[in-house]
C-alpha cells in the first residue's frame, strides 16, 4: 500500500481556454505524468463546459494510470476575472454566457476533490516562475500575448493579486489615448494595439486599403485560416507589410515592458503566449531595444527579458502549482 499512498499527493492542473481545455496530472516532484485535451465548445452552454472540464480531468488521470482517489486537488486557470475565494468566474469575454459561474462549487460536486480557480495569466506566470526560472529570482513579470494580452506579477516569490484579486491586467494598460477601441470599452489599451486580434485586424485593414502581401498568395483574400505562424513565414519571405505590423506590435510590447520595469523593477520579464511562441526570433530584439529606450536610466541594469519555452504547458503547470500550494 506504500505505493498507493505515495501517489495520493498527485495533483491536476487545468488550462481552460476559449477553444480548448488542457489538463495534466503532476506527481509530488511536479513532473507531468499524464495529459488530456478537449475542445471547449462554449456555444453548448456553461453546464456542458463544466462537464467537459470534468471529463478532461478524468481523461488525464486515466492516462496517468491513476484514479480520482489518488488526486489531492485540482487547480484551474480560467480566462477572465476570477473571484479566487469563492472560485467563481465573474466574467470571461471569450466564453459564451460565462458570467458569475461558480466553477469551484460545480466541479467539486462533479469530481469530489478540492478545486481552486485563478485567472489564466496569473496561473501561467506562476507556472513559468516555478518550472522555468531555475535562478529563482524574487520578482518576475509575465506578459502573455495571444488572442488578448494578459500578465502576472510575482513579487517576493509569490503571486501578487492586489486588493481585489485583479492585479496583473496589463493588457488594459493604456498606451495610446486616442488609439483603437478595446474590448473593455477604453481606447488604446496595450491589448488593442499588440494582441493577435489587433495584429490580424491591422493586416486585414491594410489589405482592404490595397497593401500588397504574400499572405493573400498563401491563404487567399479573406485570410480566414490566418495563424501567427503564417506571419513568420511571410516575414522570412521578405514581406515588408507584415514585417512593419509585427515591428509596431513589438514596439508596443517593448513600451509596456519598460512601463512595468519602471514601476516594479523586476529581476526577470518573461514573454509568452501564441504570438511570442511563433515570432520570438522576429520580435524579441525589437522588444528589448524599445524597452531600453523607454525605461528610466538605471532601471534596466541586470533585468532579463526572455521568451518562455514552456508554451502550452505554462498553464497546466501553474494550475498544478496552485493546487499543490492550496492543498498542503
Ligand atoms: Zn482594454
Boltz pocket constraint, residues with backbone or C-beta under 6 A from the ligand:
constraints:
  - pocket:
      binder: B
      contacts: [[A, 171], [A, 172], [A, 182], [A, 183], [A, 184], [A, 185], [A, 186], [A, 189], [A, 191]]
      max_distance: 6.0
